[in-house]
Amino acid sequence: TRTDLACAILYEMQPVRFDEVEFSALSSRMCSAALAFANFLRWAVPSATTGFFAFLCRRSKREWAVAAAVVAYYCSVRYVHHILDAGPMVVIVSALIAILTVGLGDEGSNA
């Protein structure tokens, strides 16, 4: 049930009790975890970066322009939030403007 799930999540979020941690075995576990992570990176990074750069190269100029507009909007919201503490208000007003202008635009084919 949801109550059991909530209880389990809250139980797992409890702070770590250091009296229950075995520090003698911790260093060997950390070394083996670091080696496993290094092996994973040695395998995953080359294929992931190749695929990522291939994905980026297939994007059109219009898609890059949309991505740049989203990043510019994000930076402007962060700037306004930093200066005026009004970031959420900017997002809400932007959403309303988009809904009431672009979202409600009628085309001739809809008539």
OpenMM code with the backbone's topology and positions (N, CA, C; nanometers):
from openmm import Vec3, app, unit

residues = "THR ARG THR ASP LEU ALA CYS ALA ILE LEU TYR GLU MET GLN PRO VAL ARG PHE ASP GLU VAL GLU PHE SER ALA LEU SER SER ARG MET CYS SER ALA ALA LEU ALA PHE ALA ASN PHE LEU ARG TRP ALA VAL PRO SER ALA THR THR GLY PHE PHE ALA PHE LEU CYS ARG ARG SER LYS ARG GLU TRP ALA VAL ALA ALA ALA VAL VAL ALA TYR TYR CYS SER VAL ARG TYR VAL HIS HIS ILE LEU ASP ALA GLY PRO MET VAL VAL ILE VAL SER ALA LEU ILE ALA ILE LEU THR VAL GLY LEU GLY ASP GLU GLY SER ASN ALA".split()
positions = [
    Vec3(0.0836, -0.1178, 0.0000),
    Vec3(0.0000, 0.0000, 0.0000),
    Vec3(0.0883, 0.1246, 0.0000),
    Vec3(0.0257, 0.2392, -0.0157),
    Vec3(0.1011, 0.3647, -0.0187),
    Vec3(0.1626, 0.3962, 0.1162),
    Vec3(0.0953, 0.3584, 0.2233),
    Vec3(0.1490, 0.3839, 0.3565),
    Vec3(0.2766, 0.3041, 0.3778),
    Vec3(0.2774, 0.1779, 0.3352),
    Vec3(0.3969, 0.0957, 0.3491),
    Vec3(0.5120, 0.1515, 0.2671),
    Vec3(0.4795, 0.1983, 0.1452),
    Vec3(0.5829, 0.2555, 0.0607),
    Vec3(0.6399, 0.3820, 0.1235),
    Vec3(0.5524, 0.4667, 0.1770),
    Vec3(0.5985, 0.5894, 0.2415),
    Vec3(0.6841, 0.5568, 0.3642),
    Vec3(0.6434, 0.4587, 0.4419),
    Vec3(0.7224, 0.4190, 0.5593),
    Vec3(0.8588, 0.3661, 0.5178),
    Vec3(0.8636, 0.2884, 0.4097),
    Vec3(0.9909, 0.2343, 0.3627),
    Vec3(1.0830, 0.3449, 0.3145),
    Vec3(1.0283, 0.4423, 0.2415),
    Vec3(1.1098, 0.5535, 0.1926),
    Vec3(1.1614, 0.6367, 0.3084),
    Vec3(1.0760, 0.6667, 0.4045),
    Vec3(1.1194, 0.7448, 0.5201),
    Vec3(1.2229, 0.6700, 0.6028),
    Vec3(1.2100, 0.5372, 0.6114),
    Vec3(1.3090, 0.4582, 0.6847),
    Vec3(1.4450, 0.4671, 0.6157),
    Vec3(1.4452, 0.4613, 0.4808),
    Vec3(1.5711, 0.4657, 0.4077),
    Vec3(1.6342, 0.6043, 0.4101),
    Vec3(1.5569, 0.7062, 0.4367),
    Vec3(1.6090, 0.8428, 0.4391),
    Vec3(1.6691, 0.8803, 0.5739),
    Vec3(1.6687, 0.7913, 0.6686),
    Vec3(1.7258, 0.8203, 0.7995),
    Vec3(1.8752, 0.8440, 0.7858),
    Vec3(1.9312, 0.9257, 0.8720),
    Vec3(2.0753, 0.9501, 0.8634),
    Vec3(2.1549, 0.8231, 0.8920),
    Vec3(2.2761, 0.8202, 0.8402),
    Vec3(2.3644, 0.7050, 0.8590),
    Vec3(2.4122, 0.7027, 1.0035),
    Vec3(2.4051, 0.5885, 1.0633),
    Vec3(2.4576, 0.5713, 1.1986),
    Vec3(2.5972, 0.5106, 1.1873),
    Vec3(2.6978, 0.5881, 1.2236),
    Vec3(2.8347, 0.5442, 1.2025),
    Vec3(2.8777, 0.4351, 1.2986),
    Vec3(2.8027, 0.4116, 1.4049),
    Vec3(2.8405, 0.3025, 1.4940),
    Vec3(2.8092, 0.1669, 1.4304),
    Vec3(2.7256, 0.1645, 1.3252),
    Vec3(2.6920, 0.0392, 1.2586),
    Vec3(2.7782, 0.0131, 1.1352),
    Vec3(2.8626, 0.1079, 1.0957),
    Vec3(2.9454, 0.0941, 0.9767),
    Vec3(3.0755, 0.0253, 1.0142),
    Vec3(3.1128, -0.0755, 0.9340),
    Vec3(3.2386, -0.1455, 0.9557),
    Vec3(3.3470, -0.0759, 0.8744),
    Vec3(3.4301, 0.0022, 0.9418),
    Vec3(3.5317, 0.0782, 0.8713),
    Vec3(3.6474, -0.0096, 0.8243),
    Vec3(3.6659, -0.1259, 0.8825),
    Vec3(3.7768, -0.2123, 0.8416),
    Vec3(3.7556, -0.2658, 0.7003),
    Vec3(3.6320, -0.2983, 0.6643),
    Vec3(3.6040, -0.3513, 0.5309),
    Vec3(3.5687, -0.2409, 0.4316),
    Vec3(3.5566, -0.1190, 0.4793),
    Vec3(3.5131, -0.0092, 0.3925),
    Vec3(3.6173, 0.0240, 0.2862),
    Vec3(3.7446, 0.0235, 0.3209),
    Vec3(3.8475, 0.0607, 0.2236),
    Vec3(3.8563, -0.0401, 0.1104),
    Vec3(3.8456, -0.1690, 0.1408),
    Vec3(3.8513, -0.2688, 0.0338),
    Vec3(3.7286, -0.2584, -0.0559),
    Vec3(3.6115, -0.2296, 0.0025),
    Vec3(3.4914, -0.2117, -0.0786),
    Vec3(3.5019, -0.0879, -0.1664),
    Vec3(3.5607, 0.0190, -0.1114),
    Vec3(3.5771, 0.1410, -0.1908),
    Vec3(3.6719, 0.1187, -0.3072),
    Vec3(3.7797, 0.0439, -0.2848),
    Vec3(3.8746, 0.0153, -0.3931),
    Vec3(3.8093, -0.0687, -0.5023),
    Vec3(3.7342, -0.1687, -0.4642),
    Vec3(3.6686, -0.2526, -0.5653),
    Vec3(3.5606, -0.1743, -0.6392),
    Vec3(3.4911, -0.0868, -0.5693),
    Vec3(3.3897, -0.0042, -0.6359),
    Vec3(3.4555, 0.0936, -0.7323),
    Vec3(3.5690, 0.1508, -0.6945),
    Vec3(3.6396, 0.2436, -0.7826),
    Vec3(3.6911, 0.1723, -0.9067),
    Vec3(3.7421, 0.0512, -0.8913),
    Vec3(3.7879, -0.0259, -1.0076),
    Vec3(3.6713, -0.0624, -1.0991),
    Vec3(3.5596, -0.1019, -1.0420),
    Vec3(3.4426, -0.1340, -1.1237),
    Vec3(3.3923, -0.0107, -1.1979),
    Vec3(3.3928, 0.1049, -1.1314),
    Vec3(3.3502, 0.2282, -1.1969),
    Vec3(3.4470, 0.2668, -1.3085),
    Vec3(3.5767, 0.2494, -1.2866),
    Vec3(3.6751, 0.2791, -1.3905),
    Vec3(3.6559, 0.1880, -1.5117),
    Vec3(3.6305, 0.0611, -1.4882),
    Vec3(3.6047, -0.0312, -1.5992),
    Vec3(3.4782, 0.0070, -1.6745),
    Vec3(3.3752, 0.0478, -1.6011),
    Vec3(3.2522, 0.0911, -1.6656),
    Vec3(3.2767, 0.2136, -1.7530),
    Vec3(3.3516, 0.3114, -1.6999),
    Vec3(3.3804, 0.4317, -1.7782),
    Vec3(3.4643, 0.4000, -1.9008),
    Vec3(3.5593, 0.3086, -1.8872),
    Vec3(3.6434, 0.2708, -1.9999),
    Vec3(3.5600, 0.2083, -2.1119),
    Vec3(3.4514, 0.1401, -2.0759),
    Vec3(3.3651, 0.0781, -2.1766),
    Vec3(3.2583, 0.1741, -2.2259),
    Vec3(3.1964, 0.2504, -2.1358),
    Vec3(3.0774, 0.3278, -2.1702),
    Vec3(3.1078, 0.4625, -2.2338),
    Vec3(3.2115, 0.5290, -2.1907),
    Vec3(3.2352, 0.6656, -2.2368),
    Vec3(3.2632, 0.6736, -2.3872),
    Vec3(3.3484, 0.5912, -2.4451),
    Vec3(3.3728, 0.6051, -2.5897),
    Vec3(3.2471, 0.5849, -2.6743),
    Vec3(3.1684, 0.4837, -2.6437),
    Vec3(3.0486, 0.4608, -2.7238),
    Vec3(2.9438, 0.5686, -2.6996),
    Vec3(2.9324, 0.6165, -2.5756),
    Vec3(2.8341, 0.7199, -2.5460),
    Vec3(2.8721, 0.8523, -2.6119),
    Vec3(2.9997, 0.8895, -2.6082),
    Vec3(3.0393, 1.0163, -2.6700),
    Vec3(3.0270, 1.0097, -2.8214),
    Vec3(3.0579, 0.8963, -2.8818),
    Vec3(3.0414, 0.8822, -3.0262),
    Vec3(2.8955, 0.8979, -3.0652),
    Vec3(2.8073, 0.8320, -2.9923),
    Vec3(2.6646, 0.8448, -3.0206),
    Vec3(2.6126, 0.9848, -2.9954),
    Vec3(2.6616, 1.0486, -2.8908),
    Vec3(2.6177, 1.1840, -2.8573),
    Vec3(2.6598, 1.2834, -2.9649),
    Vec3(2.7844, 1.2752, -3.0108),
    Vec3(2.8299, 1.3666, -3.1150),
    Vec3(2.7600, 1.3393, -3.2471),
    Vec3(2.7297, 1.2141, -3.2774),
    Vec3(2.6536, 1.1840, -3.3980),
    Vec3(2.5137, 1.2437, -3.3887),
    Vec3(2.4524, 1.2366, -3.2713),
    Vec3(2.3207, 1.2975, -3.2506),
    Vec3(2.3279, 1.4483, -3.2705),
    Vec3(2.4307, 1.5123, -3.2141),
    Vec3(2.4439, 1.6571, -3.2276),
    Vec3(2.4666, 1.6997, -3.3720),
    Vec3(2.5406, 1.6213, -3.4471),
    Vec3(2.5682, 1.6568, -3.5862),
    Vec3(2.4449, 1.6447, -3.6753),
    Vec3(2.3490, 1.5635, -3.6359),
    Vec3(2.2275, 1.5456, -3.7169),
    Vec3(2.1230, 1.6540, -3.6918),
    Vec3(2.1451, 1.7438, -3.5972),
    Vec3(2.0476, 1.8487, -3.5674),
    Vec3(2.0530, 1.9577, -3.6739),
    Vec3(1.9358, 2.0121, -3.7081),
    Vec3(1.9282, 2.1201, -3.8063),
    Vec3(1.9517, 2.2550, -3.7392),
    Vec3(1.9633, 2.3599, -3.8220),
    Vec3(1.9850, 2.4939, -3.7674),
    Vec3(1.8636, 2.5388, -3.6869),
    Vec3(1.7465, 2.5006, -3.7294),
    Vec3(1.6256, 2.5398, -3.6563),
    Vec3(1.6228, 2.4746, -3.5176),
    Vec3(1.6607, 2.3474, -3.5088),
    Vec3(1.6649, 2.2798, -3.3791),
    Vec3(1.7694, 2.3429, -3.2876),
    Vec3(1.8836, 2.3825, -3.3427),
    Vec3(1.9844, 2.4517, -3.2638),
    Vec3(1.9325, 2.5864, -3.2158),
    Vec3(1.8547, 2.6563, -3.3017),
    Vec3(1.7980, 2.7854, -3.2619),
    Vec3(1.6978, 2.7679, -3.1480),
    Vec3(1.6167, 2.6635, -3.1547),
    Vec3(1.5210, 2.6372, -3.0465),
    Vec3(1.5953, 2.6056, -2.9176),
    Vec3(1.6994, 2.5251, -2.9265),
    Vec3(1.7783, 2.4918, -2.8074),
    Vec3(1.8433, 2.6174, -2.7495),
    Vec3(1.8945, 2.7052, -2.8353),
    Vec3(1.9551, 2.8298, -2.7878),
    Vec3(1.8504, 2.9194, -2.7222),
    Vec3(1.7290, 2.9225, -2.7778),
    Vec3(1.6222, 3.0033, -2.7178),
    Vec3(1.5837, 2.9499, -2.5798),
    Vec3(1.5777, 2.8186, -2.5658),
    Vec3(1.5443, 2.7596, -2.4357),
    Vec3(1.6529, 2.7923, -2.3334),
    Vec3(1.7789, 2.7823, -2.3735),
    Vec3(1.8888, 2.8139, -2.2821),
    Vec3(1.8864, 2.9629, -2.2457),
    Vec3(1.8591, 3.0499, -2.3441),
    Vec3(1.8512, 3.1936, -2.3161),
    Vec3(1.7359, 3.2248, -2.2210),
    Vec3(1.6217, 3.1581, -2.2403),
    Vec3(1.5083, 3.1775, -2.1510),
    Vec3(1.5440, 3.1328, -2.0089),
    Vec3(1.6082, 3.0176, -1.9978),
    Vec3(1.6497, 2.9669, -1.8674),
    Vec3(1.7451, 3.0652, -1.7983),
    Vec3(1.8417, 3.1174, -1.8726),
    Vec3(1.9370, 3.2126, -1.8149),
    Vec3(1.8672, 3.3411, -1.7732),
    Vec3(1.7703, 3.3871, -1.8533),
    Vec3(1.6995, 3.5098, -1.8175),
    Vec3(1.6131, 3.4894, -1.6929),
    Vec3(1.5493, 3.3740, -1.6803),
    Vec3(1.4700, 3.3465, -1.5603),
    Vec3(1.5599, 3.3418, -1.4374),
    Vec3(1.6759, 3.2793, -1.4500),
    Vec3(1.7694, 3.2761, -1.3373),
    Vec3(1.8179, 3.4159, -1.3018),
    Vec3(1.8434, 3.4988, -1.4027),
    Vec3(1.8895, 3.6355, -1.3778),
    Vec3(1.7809, 3.7166, -1.3080),
    Vec3(1.6570, 3.7101, -1.3587),
    Vec3(1.5471, 3.7846, -1.2970),
    Vec3(1.5224, 3.7343, -1.1552),
    Vec3(1.5326, 3.6040, -1.1361),
    Vec3(1.5136, 3.5493, -1.0011),
    Vec3(1.6239, 3.5987, -0.9073),
    Vec3(1.7446, 3.6083, -0.9580),
    Vec3(1.8558, 3.6549, -0.8753),
    Vec3(1.8391, 3.8027, -0.8408),
    Vec3(1.7972, 3.8827, -0.9370),
    Vec3(1.7852, 4.0274, -0.9160),
    Vec3(1.6593, 4.0628, -0.8368),
    Vec3(1.5441, 4.0065, -0.8759),
    Vec3(1.4164, 4.0483, -0.8181),
    Vec3(1.3484, 3.9430, -0.7306),
    Vec3(1.4059, 3.8259, -0.7196),
    Vec3(1.3409, 3.7135, -0.6510),
    Vec3(1.2022, 3.6875, -0.7093),
    Vec3(1.1939, 3.6894, -0.8419),
    Vec3(1.0645, 3.6728, -0.9085),
    Vec3(1.0703, 3.5628, -1.0143),
    Vec3(1.1568, 3.4640, -0.9982),
    Vec3(1.1704, 3.3575, -1.0979),
    Vec3(1.0424, 3.2813, -1.1249),
    Vec3(0.9737, 3.2308, -1.0209),
    Vec3(0.8487, 3.1566, -1.0468),
    Vec3(0.7427, 3.2430, -1.1146),
    Vec3(0.7369, 3.3707, -1.0806),
    Vec3(0.6402, 3.4587, -1.1447),
    Vec3(0.6714, 3.4741, -1.2932),
    Vec3(0.7991, 3.4825, -1.3289),
    Vec3(0.8375, 3.4938, -1.4694),
    Vec3(0.7962, 3.3684, -1.5452),
    Vec3(0.8154, 3.2522, -1.4861),
    Vec3(0.7767, 3.1269, -1.5515),
    Vec3(0.6256, 3.1205, -1.5694),
    Vec3(0.5491, 3.1599, -1.4694),
    Vec3(0.4027, 3.1562, -1.4784),
    Vec3(0.3532, 3.2532, -1.5844),
    Vec3(0.4050, 3.3754, -1.5843),
    Vec3(0.3630, 3.4741, -1.6839),
    Vec3(0.4029, 3.4282, -1.8238),
    Vec3(0.5206, 3.3703, -1.8391),
    Vec3(0.5630, 3.3194, -1.9701),
    Vec3(0.4709, 3.2087, -2.0178),
    Vec3(0.4329, 3.1181, -1.9281),
    Vec3(0.3421, 3.0103, -1.9660),
    Vec3(0.2064, 3.0652, -2.0083),
    Vec3(0.1556, 3.1633, -1.9344),
    Vec3(0.0274, 3.2240, -1.9718),
    Vec3(0.0353, 3.2946, -2.1060),
    Vec3(0.1436, 3.3656, -2.1311),
    Vec3(0.1599, 3.4329, -2.2606),
    Vec3(0.1655, 3.3308, -2.3731),
    Vec3(0.2392, 3.2215, -2.3527),
    Vec3(0.2482, 3.1186, -2.4566),
    Vec3(0.1135, 3.0532, -2.4813),
    Vec3(0.0372, 3.0272, -2.3762),
    Vec3(-0.0935, 2.9629, -2.3920),
    Vec3(-0.1915, 3.0566, -2.4617),
    Vec3(-0.1932, 3.1825, -2.4202),
    Vec3(-0.2933, 3.2746, -2.4728),
    Vec3(-0.2574, 3.3336, -2.6084),
    Vec3(-0.1336, 3.3204, -2.6550),
    Vec3(-0.0983, 3.3732, -2.7867),
    Vec3(-0.0745, 3.2594, -2.8846),
    Vec3(0.0324, 3.1875, -2.8677),
    Vec3(0.0675, 3.0810, -2.9608),
    Vec3(-0.0287, 2.9636, -2.9488),
    Vec3(-0.0653, 2.9287, -2.8271),
    Vec3(-0.1507, 2.8127, -2.8057),
    Vec3(-0.2916, 2.8281, -2.8580),
    Vec3(-0.3428, 2.9493, -2.8634),
    Vec3(-0.4791, 2.9716, -2.9107),
    Vec3(-0.4844, 3.0250, -3.0527),
    Vec3(-0.3708, 3.0258, -3.1220),
    Vec3(-0.3701, 3.0759, -3.2594),
    Vec3(-0.4530, 2.9872, -3.3506),
    Vec3(-0.5415, 3.0517, -3.4281),
    Vec3(-0.6252, 2.9769, -3.5224),
    Vec3(-0.5629, 2.9813, -3.6601),
    Vec3(-0.5688, 2.8692, -3.7252),
    Vec3(-0.5237, 2.8620, -3.8629),
    Vec3(-0.6444, 2.8540, -3.9524),
    Vec3(-0.6267, 2.8863, -4.0781),
    Vec3(-0.7375, 2.8843, -4.1719),
    Vec3(-0.7929, 2.7440, -4.1944),
    Vec3(-0.7124, 2.6399, -4.1713),
    Vec3(-0.7581, 2.5029, -4.1953),
    Vec3(-0.8530, 2.4544, -4.0868),
    Vec3(-0.8576, 2.5216, -3.9728),
    Vec3(-0.9432, 2.4789, -3.8628),
    Vec3(-1.0863, 2.5301, -3.8768),
    Vec3(-1.1094, 2.6261, -3.9642),
    Vec3(-1.2417, 2.6865, -3.9749),
    Vec3(-1.3400, 2.5995, -4.0495),
] * unit.nanometer
topology = app.Topology()
chain = topology.addChain("A")
for resn in residues:
    res = topology.addResidue(resn, chain)
    for name in ("N", "CA", "C"):
        topology.addAtom(name, app.Element.getBySymbol(name[0]), res)
